[in-house]
Amino acid sequence: MGNSALKSHLETSQKTGVFQLKGKGLLEFPEELQRLTANLRTVDLSENKIEVLPANVGNFLQLKSLTLNSNRLSVLPADISKLKKLEVLSLSGNRIQQLPSTLGQLKALRTLCLSGNQITEFPSGLGSLRHLDLLDLSRNQIQSVPAEVSELQAIEINLNQNQISVLSAEVSRCPRLKVLRVEENCLELSSIPTSILSQSQVSLFSVEGNLFEVKKLQDVEGYDQYQERFTATKKKFS
């Protein structure tokens, strides 16, 4: 990409606070963006070939949305935790295997999308994200959902297309969880904690494509309570 084109993008971003450069074959995070640390609120560099997110990404103190879908990132810098105003972090379709422990310091975060990476363990330390609405971990290689999940404040957790065979009953204690998606995993009917049906806030529990027929869920204790929540939610939005 020519310097003049980048320069015109930078000039526009100076005025709008938005920098978007998708599908341009970029190999690295543009160094020139450092000139705009004071006013950039949105950065979208999806569909490029960026392998490294530099530590100085932490300088963008006004940043509210950072999108780097479909790149080649394998790790995130610890300094990403400095983005105290960040509300949306979308990193789907990369090569990330684990998250920095500092990610839990992004106190304003509402949406965390990590679909289509190489994550093998359910991320820890996200319970401190008190405003998190959506956690998308679909299309990874996660095998179990641990008890620590109960600390999550998310309204929706998407775990579709993983390798999950163990789902902790503690998920029913998530205080705000309304939507739990575990389609196309390795769950047996006996692996479904009855407390999700009988004691949780979950009103949409999506289990298609596991090792049992979906209609068999109706035979599980607590299904009637779940069905009541499901119907009430449907009415509310119809």
N, C-alpha and C positions, 0 to 999 in steps of 0.2 A: 504493500500500500504506500502510495506516494506521500511525501512530507506535506505537500499542499493540501491534500485531502484530509490528512490527520489534523493539520493546522485549522482547517475550517470546522472540523468536528469539535476541536478544543474551544474555538471561539464561540460556537453555539452553546457548548456546555457551560461556558463561563456565565452566559446569560440565563440558561434554563436550569442549571443544576443537574442535568441529565446527560450521561455519556453512554451511548449505545453503539456498539460496533460488532455486529454478528456475522459469522461466516466469512471472515476476511483472511483466514489462514494465519492469524497472529500466532507467533511462537512464544511470546512473552507478554506479561502485563505491561502496558505502555508506560514507560518511565515518565513521559511527558505529563501524565495525569497528576504527578506530584505538585504541579503548579496550581492545581485546582482543589487542593485538600480543604480549603476553607469553605467552599460552596457546593461541592458535589453531594447530591442526595441519593442519586440513583446511578448505578453502574451495571450495564449488561454487556458481557463479552462472551456470550454463548456461541457455540459452534465454531470454535477456533482450535488451536493446537497448543494451548498454554499448559506447560508442565509444572510450573512453579508459581505459587502466589507469594510475592516478596513480603518480608516482615514489615516493610514500610506501608503496607496496606492499612496498618493500624493508625496511620496519620490522618485518615479521612474521617475526622471526628463528627461530621454532619451526616455521614452516610446512613440512609435508612433502608436501602435495598441493594443487595449485591448478588448478581446472577452470573454464574459461570457454568451453565449446563453444557454438556457435550464438549468437554475439553479433555486434557490428559493429566489432571491433577492427581497426585497420589498421597500427598500430605498437605495439611494446613498449618500455617505458622502460628505459634503460640500468641503472637501479637494481635491476632484477629480479635482477641478479647478486649482490645482498646476501643472497639466500635460500639460505644455505649448507647448510641441511638439506633443501632441496626434492628430493624423489625422483620426483614425478610432475607434469608440466606438460602439460595437455591444452587445446589451443586450436583444435580442429577446427571447421570451419564459420564462419570469420571472413573478414576481408579483408586479411590480412597479406601483404605483398609481400616483405619481407626481415626478417631477424632482427638484433638488436643484436649487435655484436661481443663484448659482455660475456657473452653467453649461455654461452660456454665456461667461465665461472667457476663454474657451478653444479655443483660437483664431486660432489655426492651424487646427481645426476639419473640415474634408471633408465629412465624412460619419457618420451618427447617425442612428442606427437601434434599434428601440424599438417595433418591431412587436410582437404581442401576449403577451401584458402585460394587466394591469387593469387601463389604463389611461382614465379618463372620461372627461377631459378638454384639449383642444388644448394647448400645453405647451407655456408659455410666456417667453420672455427674450432671444429668440434664434436669434433675429435680429442682434445681435452683432457678430455672427459667419459669418464673411465676406467671408470665403472660403468654406462654406458648399455647397456640390454638391448634396448629397442625404439625405433626411429626410424620414425615413420609420416609419410610425405610424399605419401601417395596423394591423388588428385584435385586436383593442382595443374597448373602449366603448365611443368614442368621439361623441358628439351630434351636435356640431356646430363648424364652422370655423370662428373665429372672424376677425374684421377689422385689427387687429394687424398683421395678416398674411402678409400684404403688405411689412413688414420690412424684411422678409426672403430673403436670397440670394440664396436659393437652386435652382438647375437646375431641380431636380425631387422631388416631394412630393407624397408619397404613403399613401393614406388614405383608401385603400380598406378594406371592412369588418369592418366598424364601424357602428354607428347609426346616421349618419349625416343627418339632415333634413334642416339645414341652412348653406348656403355657401356664405360668404361675397363677395360682388362684388370687394372688395379691393384686392382679390387674383389676379385680373388682373393687378395689379400694381407691382407685384413681378418682379424685374428688370431682373432676369436671368432665370425665370421659363419656362421650355420647356415641361416638362412632368407632368401632373396632373392626378393622379389615384384616382377615387372615386367610384370604382365598389362595388356592394353589400352594398349599404347604404339605406337611407330612403328618397331620394330626389325626389320631384315631378318635372315635366318639368318646372313648373312656378318658381321653386327654383333655376334654373340655371341662373346665371347672364349673360346677353347678352354680357357684356364687356369682359368676358373670350374668347368669340368667336371673337368679333370684334376688341378689343383693346389690347389684351395681346400678349405675346411672345409665348404662349402655342401652340405647334405644335402636341402634342398627348394628347388628353383629353379623358380619358377612363371612361365611365359611365355605362357600362353594369350592369344589376342586380339591378336597382333602380325601382322606382314606375312609370316608363313610358317606352314605347318601344324606343329603341335606334334610330330607323329610324325617330322618331318624332323630334329628335334634328335638323334634316335638315330643319324643318319649323321655327326654331328660328332665329330671326334677328341676322345677323353677321356670320351665318354658312358658307357662301361663303368665307369670309375672312379667317376663320379657315381652311377651306378645302384647300385653296391656300398654307397656311403655312405647312399643313400636307403633301401635295403633293411635295412641294419644299424640305422638309426634307427627304422624302422617296427617291427622286431622288438623293439627295446628298450622301446617304448611300447605294445606290444600285449599 
